[in-house]
Amino acid sequence: MAVTTDLIRELRERTSAGMMDCKKALEENNADIEKAITWLREKGIAKAAKKAGRETKEGRVVSYIHGNGKIGVLVELNSETDFVSKNEDFETLGKEICMQIAAMNPLYLNEESIPAEDLEREKGIMRAQLEAEGKKAEQIEKILPGKIKKYVSEACLVNQAFFKDDSKTIDDLVKEAISKFGENILIARFVRFQVGGL
């Protein structure tokens, strides 16, 4: 059975999990929605998604210095309670996110934080490159969404593949922590410093 957008939508409505998580769950379970729900629950994704809307007023700022003091990162990682934010595993998560930022140098936190003018500029560059390759207008319109998706996966922290395990994204890493701690966790913001500029 094929994985359709209707199936993905139904699974999202029933579990509150992200679209990509729902698609993967359906693909892993031959488009069987009940098995996909079980799969998401086993992975802790369905539970994590339901907690994602809850307010995060606690947390901590985690720091990481890399390369003999040449790169420094600060991350504000939020949680619902100080009980979780004081947990050693919470700090470890913060450190791993810091190391990701040091290694992969994301430009933005997530897709929503990309300024519209930046995204339009990137689209313009991609369009010009495709035109230079001799692609026709209708081909360009078909190719652009995939190129934009790839750009987002490289430029946005939560969409990046985790440097220690590229089978998961930073968003997956946070969802695993939400499932483990039983409360919402949110990367609020980050800053990366490098001696001599970018």
Backbone as JSON Lines, residues from 0, in Angstrom:
{"i":0,"aa":"M","n":[0.84,-1.2,0.0],"ca":[0.0,0.0,0.0],"c":[0.88,1.26,0.0]}
{"i":1,"aa":"A","n":[0.49,2.25,-0.78],"ca":[1.3,3.46,-0.92],"c":[1.07,4.42,0.25]}
{"i":2,"aa":"V","n":[2.13,5.16,0.58],"ca":[2.04,6.2,1.62],"c":[1.52,7.46,0.94]}
{"i":3,"aa":"T","n":[0.29,7.85,1.27],"ca":[-0.33,9.02,0.64],"c":[-0.31,10.2,1.6]}
{"i":4,"aa":"T","n":[-0.54,11.38,1.07],"ca":[-0.61,12.58,1.93],"c":[-1.79,12.49,2.88]}
{"i":5,"aa":"D","n":[-2.88,11.85,2.45],"ca":[-4.05,11.68,3.33],"c":[-3.7,10.81,4.53]}
{"i":6,"aa":"L","n":[-2.95,9.75,4.29],"ca":[-2.52,8.86,5.39],"c":[-1.61,9.62,6.35]}
{"i":7,"aa":"I","n":[-0.68,10.38,5.79],"ca":[0.25,11.16,6.63],"c":[-0.55,12.16,7.48]}
{"i":8,"aa":"R","n":[-1.52,12.83,6.84],"ca":[-2.35,13.82,7.55],"c":[-3.14,13.15,8.7]}
{"i":9,"aa":"E","n":[-3.72,11.99,8.42],"ca":[-4.49,11.27,9.44],"c":[-3.6,10.87,10.62]}
{"i":10,"aa":"L","n":[-2.4,10.37,10.3],"ca":[-1.47,9.96,11.35],"c":[-1.04,11.16,12.18]}
{"i":11,"aa":"R","n":[-0.81,12.29,11.52],"ca":[-0.45,13.53,12.24],"c":[-1.56,13.94,13.2]}
{"i":12,"aa":"E","n":[-2.81,13.89,12.71],"ca":[-3.95,14.28,13.54],"c":[-4.1,13.36,14.75]}
{"i":13,"aa":"R","n":[-3.8,12.09,14.55],"ca":[-3.99,11.1,15.63],"c":[-2.83,11.09,16.63]}
{"i":14,"aa":"T","n":[-1.65,11.52,16.21],"ca":[-0.48,11.41,17.1],"c":[0.17,12.75,17.45]}
{"i":15,"aa":"S","n":[-0.12,13.8,16.7],"ca":[0.54,15.12,16.84],"c":[2.02,15.07,16.48]}
{"i":16,"aa":"A","n":[2.49,13.97,15.88],"ca":[3.89,13.87,15.47],"c":[4.13,14.72,14.23]}
{"i":17,"aa":"G","n":[5.39,15.03,13.96],"ca":[5.76,15.84,12.8],"c":[5.5,15.11,11.49]}
{"i":18,"aa":"M","n":[5.37,15.88,10.42],"ca":[5.04,15.32,9.11],"c":[6.08,14.29,8.67]}
{"i":19,"aa":"M","n":[7.37,14.63,8.81],"ca":[8.42,13.7,8.36],"c":[8.44,12.43,9.22]}
{"i":20,"aa":"D","n":[8.16,12.58,10.52],"ca":[8.1,11.41,11.4],"c":[6.94,10.5,10.98]}
{"i":21,"aa":"C","n":[5.79,11.11,10.65],"ca":[4.62,10.33,10.22],"c":[4.91,9.6,8.91]}
{"i":22,"aa":"K","n":[5.55,10.3,7.99],"ca":[5.88,9.69,6.69],"c":[6.8,8.49,6.9]}
{"i":23,"aa":"K","n":[7.83,8.68,7.74],"ca":[8.77,7.59,8.0],"c":[8.08,6.41,8.68]}
{"i":24,"aa":"A","n":[7.21,6.72,9.65],"ca":[6.49,5.66,10.36],"c":[5.64,4.83,9.4]}
{"i":25,"aa":"L","n":[4.96,5.51,8.48],"ca":[4.13,4.81,7.49],"c":[4.99,3.99,6.52]}
{"i":26,"aa":"E","n":[6.12,4.54,6.11],"ca":[7.02,3.82,5.21],"c":[7.58,2.57,5.87]}
{"i":27,"aa":"E","n":[7.92,2.71,7.16],"ca":[8.49,1.57,7.9],"c":[7.46,0.47,8.15]}
{"i":28,"aa":"N","n":[6.18,0.83,8.09],"ca":[5.12,-0.13,8.44],"c":[4.13,-0.37,7.3]}
{"i":29,"aa":"N","n":[4.62,-0.31,6.05],"ca":[3.81,-0.62,4.86],"c":[2.47,0.12,4.83]}
{"i":30,"aa":"A","n":[2.5,1.38,5.25],"ca":[1.32,2.26,5.22],"c":[0.18,1.79,6.13]}
{"i":31,"aa":"D","n":[0.51,0.92,7.1],"ca":[-0.49,0.48,8.09],"c":[-0.52,1.5,9.22]}
{"i":32,"aa":"I","n":[-1.64,2.23,9.3],"ca":[-1.71,3.36,10.24],"c":[-1.62,2.93,11.7]}
{"i":33,"aa":"E","n":[-2.24,1.8,12.06],"ca":[-2.2,1.33,13.45],"c":[-0.77,0.93,13.85]}
{"i":34,"aa":"K","n":[-0.09,0.24,12.93],"ca":[1.3,-0.15,13.2],"c":[2.2,1.09,13.27]}
{"i":35,"aa":"A","n":[1.89,2.08,12.42],"ca":[2.67,3.33,12.41],"c":[2.51,4.07,13.74]}
{"i":36,"aa":"I","n":[1.29,4.05,14.3],"ca":[1.04,4.69,15.61],"c":[1.88,3.99,16.68]}
{"i":37,"aa":"T","n":[1.86,2.66,16.66],"ca":[2.66,1.88,17.62],"c":[4.14,2.2,17.47]}
{"i":38,"aa":"W","n":[4.6,2.27,16.21],"ca":[6.01,2.57,15.92],"c":[6.4,3.93,16.48]}
{"i":39,"aa":"L","n":[5.53,4.94,16.27],"ca":[5.8,6.29,16.79],"c":[5.83,6.29,18.31]}
{"i":40,"aa":"R","n":[4.92,5.54,18.92],"ca":[4.88,5.48,20.38],"c":[6.12,4.79,20.94]}
{"i":41,"aa":"E","n":[6.55,3.73,20.27],"ca":[7.76,3.03,20.7],"c":[8.98,3.94,20.63]}
{"i":42,"aa":"K","n":[9.02,4.76,19.6],"ca":[10.14,5.69,19.44],"c":[9.99,6.91,20.36]}
{"i":43,"aa":"G","n":[8.84,7.04,21.0],"ca":[8.61,8.18,21.9],"c":[8.24,9.45,21.16]}
{"i":44,"aa":"I","n":[8.02,9.35,19.84],"ca":[7.77,10.55,19.04],"c":[6.36,11.07,19.26]}
{"i":45,"aa":"A","n":[5.36,10.18,19.31],"ca":[3.97,10.62,19.48],"c":[3.82,11.34,20.82]}
{"i":46,"aa":"K","n":[4.4,10.76,21.86],"ca":[4.34,11.35,23.2],"c":[5.05,12.71,23.21]}
{"i":47,"aa":"A","n":[6.22,12.76,22.58],"ca":[7.01,13.99,22.54],"c":[6.25,15.09,21.82]}
{"i":48,"aa":"A","n":[5.6,14.75,20.72],"ca":[4.87,15.76,19.93],"c":[3.74,16.38,20.74]}
{"i":49,"aa":"K","n":[3.06,15.57,21.57],"ca":[1.96,16.1,22.37],"c":[2.45,17.08,23.43]}
{"i":50,"aa":"K","n":[3.7,16.92,23.86],"ca":[4.26,17.82,24.87],"c":[4.85,19.08,24.25]}
{"i":51,"aa":"A","n":[5.03,19.07,22.93],"ca":[5.75,20.15,22.25],"c":[5.1,21.52,22.39]}
{"i":52,"aa":"G","n":[3.8,21.57,22.63],"ca":[3.14,22.87,22.75],"c":[3.22,23.47,24.15]}
{"i":53,"aa":"R","n":[3.69,22.69,25.11],"ca":[3.68,23.16,26.5],"c":[4.77,24.2,26.74]}
{"i":54,"aa":"E","n":[4.47,25.09,27.67],"ca":[5.34,26.23,27.94],"c":[6.66,25.81,28.6]}
{"i":55,"aa":"T","n":[7.74,26.46,28.19],"ca":[9.07,26.16,28.74],"c":[9.62,27.43,29.39]}
{"i":56,"aa":"K","n":[9.45,27.55,30.71],"ca":[9.88,28.76,31.41],"c":[11.21,28.57,32.14]}
{"i":57,"aa":"E","n":[11.64,27.33,32.27],"ca":[12.9,27.04,32.96],"c":[13.96,26.69,31.91]}
{"i":58,"aa":"G","n":[15.15,26.35,32.38],"ca":[16.21,25.96,31.45],"c":[17.56,26.44,31.91]}
{"i":59,"aa":"R","n":[18.49,26.41,30.99],"ca":[19.85,26.86,31.31],"c":[20.58,27.26,30.04]}
{"i":60,"aa":"V","n":[21.61,28.05,30.22],"ca":[22.5,28.41,29.11],"c":[23.7,27.47,29.22]}
{"i":61,"aa":"V","n":[23.94,26.75,28.13],"ca":[25.05,25.79,28.09],"c":[26.13,26.36,27.17]}
{"i":62,"aa":"S","n":[27.39,26.2,27.59],"ca":[28.5,26.74,26.79],"c":[29.46,25.63,26.38]}
{"i":63,"aa":"Y","n":[30.18,25.91,25.29],"ca":[31.16,24.95,24.8],"c":[32.26,25.72,24.09]}
{"i":64,"aa":"I","n":[33.5,25.42,24.44],"ca":[34.66,26.04,23.78],"c":[35.42,24.94,23.05]}
{"i":65,"aa":"H","n":[35.73,25.19,21.78],"ca":[36.35,24.16,20.93],"c":[37.63,24.7,20.27]}
{"i":66,"aa":"G","n":[38.51,23.8,19.92],"ca":[39.68,24.15,19.11],"c":[40.62,25.13,19.78]}
{"i":67,"aa":"N","n":[41.08,24.83,20.98],"ca":[42.02,25.69,21.72],"c":[41.49,27.12,21.85]}
{"i":68,"aa":"G","n":[40.19,27.22,22.1],"ca":[39.6,28.53,22.32],"c":[39.32,29.31,21.06]}
{"i":69,"aa":"K","n":[39.33,28.66,19.9],"ca":[39.08,29.35,18.63],"c":[37.59,29.47,18.3]}
{"i":70,"aa":"I","n":[36.78,28.53,18.83],"ca":[35.32,28.55,18.59],"c":[34.62,28.43,19.93]}
{"i":71,"aa":"G","n":[33.61,29.27,20.13],"ca":[32.8,29.22,21.35],"c":[31.32,29.25,20.99]}
{"i":72,"aa":"V","n":[30.53,28.48,21.74],"ca":[29.08,28.41,21.48],"c":[28.32,28.57,22.78]}
{"i":73,"aa":"L","n":[27.22,29.33,22.73],"ca":[26.27,29.43,23.83],"c":[24.91,29.01,23.3]}
{"i":74,"aa":"V","n":[24.22,28.15,24.06],"ca":[22.87,27.7,23.69],"c":[21.95,27.9,24.88]}
{"i":75,"aa":"E","n":[20.78,28.51,24.62],"ca":[19.74,28.57,25.65],"c":[18.81,27.4,25.39]}
{"i":76,"aa":"L","n":[18.8,26.45,26.35],"ca":[17.97,25.25,26.25],"c":[16.91,25.33,27.34]}
{"i":77,"aa":"N","n":[15.65,25.32,26.94],"ca":[14.55,25.51,27.89],"c":[13.83,24.2,28.2]}
{"i":78,"aa":"S","n":[13.26,24.16,29.42],"ca":[12.46,23.02,29.86],"c":[11.26,23.57,30.64]}
{"i":79,"aa":"E","n":[10.34,22.68,31.01],"ca":[9.17,23.12,31.76],"c":[9.49,23.36,33.24]}
{"i":80,"aa":"T","n":[10.41,22.56,33.8],"ca":[10.71,22.66,35.23],"c":[12.22,22.75,35.46]}
{"i":81,"aa":"D","n":[12.59,23.33,36.6],"ca":[14.01,23.39,36.94],"c":[14.53,22.02,37.34]}
{"i":82,"aa":"F","n":[13.63,21.11,37.72],"ca":[14.02,19.74,38.05],"c":[14.72,19.1,36.84]}
{"i":83,"aa":"V","n":[14.16,19.32,35.66],"ca":[14.76,18.77,34.43],"c":[15.99,19.56,34.04]}
{"i":84,"aa":"S","n":[15.93,20.89,34.11],"ca":[17.06,21.7,33.66],"c":[18.31,21.51,34.52]}
{"i":85,"aa":"K","n":[18.14,21.02,35.74],"ca":[19.29,20.76,36.61],"c":[19.83,19.35,36.44]}
{"i":86,"aa":"N","n":[19.16,18.55,35.61],"ca":[19.55,17.16,35.39],"c":[20.84,17.11,34.55]}
{"i":87,"aa":"E","n":[21.71,16.19,34.89],"ca":[22.99,16.03,34.18],"c":[22.78,15.68,32.7]}
{"i":88,"aa":"D","n":[21.76,14.85,32.42],"ca":[21.48,14.46,31.04],"c":[21.0,15.65,30.21]}
{"i":89,"aa":"F","n":[20.31,16.59,30.87],"ca":[19.85,17.81,30.19],"c":[21.06,18.63,29.76]}
{"i":90,"aa":"E","n":[22.04,18.73,30.66],"ca":[23.27,19.47,30.32],"c":[24.03,18.76,29.21]}
{"i":91,"aa":"T","n":[24.05,17.43,29.25],"ca":[24.71,16.66,28.19],"c":[24.07,16.94,26.83]}
{"i":92,"aa":"L","n":[22.72,17.0,26.82],"ca":[22.01,17.35,25.59],"c":[22.44,18.73,25.1]}
{"i":93,"aa":"G","n":[22.52,19.67,26.03],"ca":[22.96,21.03,25.68],"c":[24.36,21.05,25.1]}
{"i":94,"aa":"K","n":[25.25,20.25,25.69],"ca":[26.64,20.18,25.2],"c":[26.69,19.59,23.79]}
{"i":95,"aa":"E","n":[25.87,18.55,23.55],"ca":[25.86,17.93,22.22],"c":[25.35,18.91,21.17]}
{"i":96,"aa":"I","n":[24.34,19.7,21.55],"ca":[23.81,20.72,20.64],"c":[24.89,21.78,20.39]}
{"i":97,"aa":"C","n":[25.6,22.17,21.43],"ca":[26.71,23.13,21.29],"c":[27.78,22.6,20.33]}
{"i":98,"aa":"M","n":[28.15,21.32,20.5],"ca":[29.17,20.73,19.64],"c":[28.69,20.67,18.19]}
{"i":99,"aa":"Q","n":[27.4,20.41,18.01],"ca":[26.81,20.42,16.66],"c":[26.99,21.8,16.03]}
{"i":100,"aa":"I","n":[26.69,22.84,16.79],"ca":[26.79,24.22,16.29],"c":[28.24,24.56,15.97]}
{"i":101,"aa":"A","n":[29.16,24.14,16.85],"ca":[30.59,24.39,16.62],"c":[31.05,23.7,15.34]}
{"i":102,"aa":"A","n":[30.61,22.46,15.13],"ca":[31.07,21.67,13.99],"c":[30.38,22.06,12.68]}
{"i":103,"aa":"M","n":[29.06,22.29,12.73],"ca":[28.27,22.43,11.5],"c":[27.89,23.88,11.17]}
{"i":104,"aa":"N","n":[28.12,24.79,12.08],"ca":[27.9,26.23,11.86],"c":[26.55,26.56,11.2]}
{"i":105,"aa":"P","n":[25.43,26.2,11.86],"ca":[24.13,26.54,11.28],"c":[23.93,28.06,11.26]}
{"i":106,"aa":"L","n":[23.17,28.53,10.27],"ca":[22.9,29.96,10.15],"c":[21.66,30.37,10.93]}
{"i":107,"aa":"Y","n":[20.71,29.43,11.07],"ca":[19.42,29.73,11.7],"c":[19.04,28.6,12.66]}
{"i":108,"aa":"L","n":[18.11,28.9,13.56],"ca":[17.62,27.89,14.48],"c":[16.71,26.89,13.75]}
{"i":109,"aa":"N","n":[15.72,27.42,13.01],"ca":[14.76,26.57,12.3],"c":[14.28,27.3,11.05]}
{"i":110,"aa":"E","n":[13.45,26.61,10.27],"ca":[12.98,27.18,9.0],"c":[12.21,28.48,9.21]}
{"i":111,"aa":"E","n":[11.42,28.54,10.3],"ca":[10.62,29.73,10.6],"c":[11.49,30.95,10.89]}
{"i":112,"aa":"S","n":[12.72,30.72,11.33],"ca":[13.59,31.85,11.7],"c":[14.41,32.38,10.52]}
{"i":113,"aa":"I","n":[14.27,31.78,9.33],"ca":[14.97,32.29,8.15],"c":[14.24,33.54,7.68]}
{"i":114,"aa":"P","n":[14.89,34.71,7.66],"ca":[14.22,35.91,7.15],"c":[13.78,35.7,5.7]}
{"i":115,"aa":"A","n":[12.59,36.2,5.37],"ca":[12.02,36.02,4.02],"c":[12.99,36.48,2.94]}
{"i":116,"aa":"E","n":[13.69,37.61,3.19],"ca":[14.62,38.13,2.17],"c":[15.81,37.19,1.96]}
{"i":117,"aa":"D","n":[16.26,36.5,3.04],"ca":[17.36,35.54,2.91],"c":[16.93,34.35,2.05]}
{"i":118,"aa":"L","n":[15.71,33.88,2.31],"ca":[15.19,32.74,1.56],"c":[15.0,33.1,0.08]}
{"i":119,"aa":"E","n":[14.49,34.3,-0.16],"ca":[14.3,34.75,-1.55],"c":[15.64,34.9,-2.27]}
{"i":120,"aa":"R","n":[16.66,35.38,-1.54],"ca":[18.0,35.53,-2.12],"c":[18.55,34.14,-2.53]}
{"i":121,"aa":"E","n":[18.38,33.16,-1.61],"ca":[18.85,31.8,-1.91],"c":[18.11,31.22,-3.11]}
{"i":122,"aa":"K","n":[16.8,31.43,-3.15],"ca":[16.01,30.94,-4.3],"c":[16.51,31.57,-5.59]}
{"i":123,"aa":"G","n":[16.82,32.87,-5.54],"ca":[17.33,33.58,-6.71],"c":[18.65,33.0,-7.19]}
{"i":124,"aa":"I","n":[19.53,32.67,-6.24],"ca":[20.84,32.07,-6.57],"c":[20.62,30.69,-7.21]}
{"i":125,"aa":"M","n":[19.74,29.89,-6.58],"ca":[19.46,28.54,-7.11],"c":[18.87,28.62,-8.52]}
{"i":126,"aa":"R","n":[17.94,29.56,-8.71],"ca":[17.29,29.73,-10.01],"c":[18.33,30.1,-11.08]}
{"i":127,"aa":"A","n":[19.23,31.04,-10.71],"ca":[20.28,31.48,-11.64],"c":[21.21,30.33,-12.0]}
{"i":128,"aa":"Q","n":[21.55,29.49,-11.01],"ca":[22.42,28.34,-11.27],"c":[21.76,27.35,-12.23]}
{"i":129,"aa":"L","n":[20.46,27.12,-11.99],"ca":[19.72,26.18,-12.85],"c":[19.57,26.71,-14.27]}
{"i":130,"aa":"E","n":[19.35,28.03,-14.37],"ca":[19.27,28.66,-15.7],"c":[20.61,28.53,-16.43]}
{"i":131,"aa":"A","n":[21.71,28.7,-15.68],"ca":[23.06,28.59,-16.26],"c":[23.34,27.16,-16.74]}
{"i":132,"aa":"E","n":[22.67,26.19,-16.1],"ca":[22.8,24.79,-16.52],"c":[21.93,24.48,-17.74]}
{"i":133,"aa":"G","n":[21.13,25.49,-18.17],"ca":[20.29,25.32,-19.35],"c":[18.92,24.72,-19.07]}
{"i":134,"aa":"K","n":[18.5,24.72,-17.8],"ca":[17.19,24.17,-17.44],"c":[16.09,25.13,-17.9]}
{"i":135,"aa":"K","n":[14.96,24.55,-18.31],"ca":[13.8,25.34,-18.73],"c":[13.02,25.79,-17.49]}
{"i":136,"aa":"A","n":[12.19,26.82,-17.65],"ca":[11.43,27.4,-16.54],"c":[10.6,26.37,-15.78]}
{"i":137,"aa":"E","n":[9.9,25.48,-16.52],"ca":[9.05,24.47,-15.86],"c":[9.9,23.45,-15.1]}
{"i":138,"aa":"Q","n":[11.1,23.15,-15.62],"ca":[12.01,22.23,-14.92],"c":[12.5,22.87,-13.62]}
{"i":139,"aa":"I","n":[12.83,24.14,-13.71],"ca":[13.33,24.88,-12.54],"c":[12.31,24.86,-11.42]}
{"i":140,"aa":"E","n":[11.03,25.08,-11.77],"ca":[9.97,25.09,-10.74],"c":[9.82,23.73,-10.07]}
{"i":141,"aa":"K","n":[10.12,22.66,-10.79],"ca":[10.05,21.31,-10.21],"c":[11.26,21.0,-9.34]}
{"i":142,"aa":"I","n":[12.41,21.53,-9.73],"ca":[13.68,21.25,-9.02],"c":[13.83,22.11,-7.76]}
{"i":143,"aa":"L","n":[13.35,23.35,-7.81],"ca":[13.56,24.3,-6.71],"c":[13.14,23.79,-5.32]}
{"i":144,"aa":"P","n":[11.92,23.2,-5.16],"ca":[11.53,22.75,-3.81],"c":[12.53,21.8,-3.16]}
{"i":145,"aa":"G","n":[13.09,20.88,-3.94],"ca":[14.08,19.95,-3.42],"c":[15.36,20.66,-3.0]}
{"i":146,"aa":"K","n":[15.78,21.64,-3.8],"ca":[16.99,22.41,-3.48],"c":[16.78,23.24,-2.21]}
{"i":147,"aa":"I","n":[15.57,23.81,-2.08],"ca":[15.26,24.61,-0.88],"c":[15.26,23.71,0.36]}
{"i":148,"aa":"K","n":[14.67,22.52,0.22],"ca":[14.65,21.56,1.33],"c":[16.07,21.21,1.77]}
{"i":149,"aa":"K","n":[16.95,20.99,0.8],"ca":[18.35,20.66,1.1],"c":[19.03,21.84,1.81]}
{"i":150,"aa":"Y","n":[18.75,23.06,1.33],"ca":[19.32,24.26,1.95],"c":[18.88,24.37,3.41]}
{"i":151,"aa":"V","n":[17.59,24.15,3.66],"ca":[17.05,24.22,5.03],"c":[17.72,23.16,5.91]}
{"i":152,"aa":"S","n":[17.93,21.95,5.36],"ca":[18.54,20.87,6.15],"c":[19.99,21.16,6.5]}
{"i":153,"aa":"E","n":[20.62,22.05,5.76],"ca":[22.02,22.4,6.04],"c":[22.12,23.69,6.86]}
{"i":154,"aa":"A","n":[21.21,24.65,6.61],"ca":[21.31,25.98,7.23],"c":[20.64,26.08,8.59]}
{"i":155,"aa":"C","n":[19.65,25.22,8.87],"ca":[18.88,25.32,10.11],"c":[19.31,24.24,11.11]}
{"i":156,"aa":"L","n":[19.64,24.67,12.32],"ca":[20.13,23.76,13.35],"c":[19.22,22.55,13.54]}
{"i":157,"aa":"V","n":[17.93,22.76,13.77],"ca":[17.05,21.63,14.1],"c":[16.88,20.65,12.94]}
{"i":158,"aa":"N","n":[17.13,21.1,11.71],"ca":[17.0,20.24,10.53],"c":[18.29,19.52,10.16]}
{"i":159,"aa":"Q","n":[19.4,19.94,10.78],"ca":[20.7,19.33,10.43],"c":[20.78,17.89,10.94]}
{"i":160,"aa":"A","n":[21.49,17.06,10.18],"ca":[21.8,15.7,10.63],"c":[22.75,15.82,11.82]}
{"i":161,"aa":"F","n":[22.49,15.04,12.87],"ca":[23.31,15.06,14.08],"c":[24.71,14.56,13.72]}
{"i":162,"aa":"F","n":[25.74,15.32,14.1],"ca":[27.1,14.99,13.66],"c":[27.59,13.65,14.21]}
{"i":163,"aa":"K","n":[27.02,13.17,15.31],"ca":[27.45,11.89,15.88],"c":[26.68,10.71,15.27]}
{"i":164,"aa":"D","n":[25.5,11.0,14.7],"ca":[24.65,9.94,14.15],"c":[23.76,10.56,13.07]}
{"i":165,"aa":"D","n":[24.19,10.46,11.82],"ca":[23.47,11.16,10.75],"c":[22.14,10.52,10.36]}
{"i":166,"aa":"S","n":[21.73,9.46,11.09],"ca":[20.41,8.89,10.83],"c":[19.33,9.69,11.55]}
{"i":167,"aa":"K","n":[19.74,10.64,12.41],"ca":[18.76,11.48,13.1],"c":[19.14,12.95,12.98]}
{"i":168,"aa":"T","n":[18.14,13.8,13.11],"ca":[18.36,15.25,13.08],"c":[18.44,15.77,14.51]}
{"i":169,"aa":"I","n":[18.79,17.04,14.65],"ca":[18.81,17.66,15.98],"c":[17.39,17.7,16.55]}
{"i":170,"aa":"D","n":[16.4,17.89,15.68],"ca":[15.0,17.84,16.11],"c":[14.68,16.47,16.71]}
{"i":171,"aa":"D","n":[15.16,15.39,16.07],"ca":[14.96,14.04,16.6],"c":[15.61,13.89,17.97]}
{"i":172,"aa":"L","n":[16.8,14.45,18.11],"ca":[17.55,14.38,19.37],"c":[16.75,15.04,20.49]}
{"i":173,"aa":"V","n":[16.17,16.21,20.2],"ca":[15.37,16.93,21.19],"c":[14.1,16.13,21.51]}
{"i":174,"aa":"K","n":[13.46,15.55,20.49],"ca":[12.24,14.75,20.73],"c":[12.54,13.54,21.61]}
{"i":175,"aa":"E","n":[13.7,12.92,21.41],"ca":[14.1,11.79,22.27],"c":[14.21,12.25,23.72]}
{"i":176,"aa":"A","n":[14.77,13.46,23.91],"ca":[14.92,14.0,25.27],"c":[13.55,14.33,25.87]}
{"i":177,"aa":"I","n":[12.63,14.86,25.06],"ca":[11.27,15.16,25.53],"c":[10.62,13.87,26.02]}
{"i":178,"aa":"S","n":[10.77,12.82,25.23],"ca":[10.21,11.52,25.59],"c":[10.84,10.99,26.88]}
{"i":179,"aa":"K","n":[12.14,11.15,27.01],"ca":[12.87,10.66,28.19],"c":[12.49,11.42,29.46]}
{"i":180,"aa":"F","n":[12.46,12.76,29.36],"ca":[12.18,13.58,30.55],"c":[10.7,13.74,30.84]}
{"i":181,"aa":"G","n":[9.86,13.51,29.84],"ca":[8.42,13.62,30.05],"c":[7.91,15.04,30.08]}
{"i":182,"aa":"E","n":[8.69,15.97,29.56],"ca":[8.21,17.35,29.45],"c":[8.85,18.02,28.25]}
{"i":183,"aa":"N","n":[8.27,19.15,27.85],"ca":[8.73,19.84,26.65],"c":[10.14,20.41,26.85]}
{"i":184,"aa":"I","n":[10.94,20.31,25.82],"ca":[12.29,20.88,25.79],"c":[12.41,21.66,24.49]}
{"i":185,"aa":"L","n":[13.02,22.81,24.57],"ca":[13.07,23.71,23.41],"c":[14.44,24.37,23.32]}
{"i":186,"aa":"I","n":[15.01,24.38,22.12],"ca":[16.22,25.18,21.89],"c":[15.7,26.59,21.6]}
{"i":187,"aa":"A","n":[15.96,27.51,22.52],"ca":[15.41,28.87,22.38],"c":[16.25,29.71,21.42]}
{"i":188,"aa":"R","n":[17.57,29.66,21.57],"ca":[18.46,30.45,20.71],"c":[19.9,29.98,20.91]}
{"i":189,"aa":"F","n":[20.75,30.42,20.0],"ca":[22.17,30.08,20.12],"c":[23.01,31.16,19.48]}
{"i":190,"aa":"V","n":[24.28,31.18,19.89],"ca":[25.23,32.08,19.24],"c":[26.56,31.34,19.13]}
{"i":191,"aa":"R","n":[27.22,31.54,18.0],"ca":[28.52,30.89,17.75],"c":[29.55,31.95,17.45]}
{"i":192,"aa":"F","n":[30.65,31.89,18.19],"ca":[31.75,32.83,17.97],"c":[32.93,32.07,17.4]}
{"i":193,"aa":"Q","n":[33.64,32.69,16.46],"ca":[34.86,32.09,15.93],"c":[35.91,33.16,15.77]}
{"i":194,"aa":"V","n":[37.1,32.89,16.26],"ca":[38.19,33.85,16.15],"c":[38.47,34.09,14.66]}
{"i":195,"aa":"G","n":[38.49,35.34,14.3],"ca":[38.76,35.7,12.9],"c":[37.54,35.7,12.01]}
{"i":196,"aa":"G","n":[36.34,35.67,12.62],"ca":[35.09,35.76,11.83],"c":[34.42,34.44,11.66]}
{"i":197,"aa":"L","n":[33.7,34.25,10.55],"ca":[32.91,33.05,10.29],"c":[33.83,31.89,9.98]}
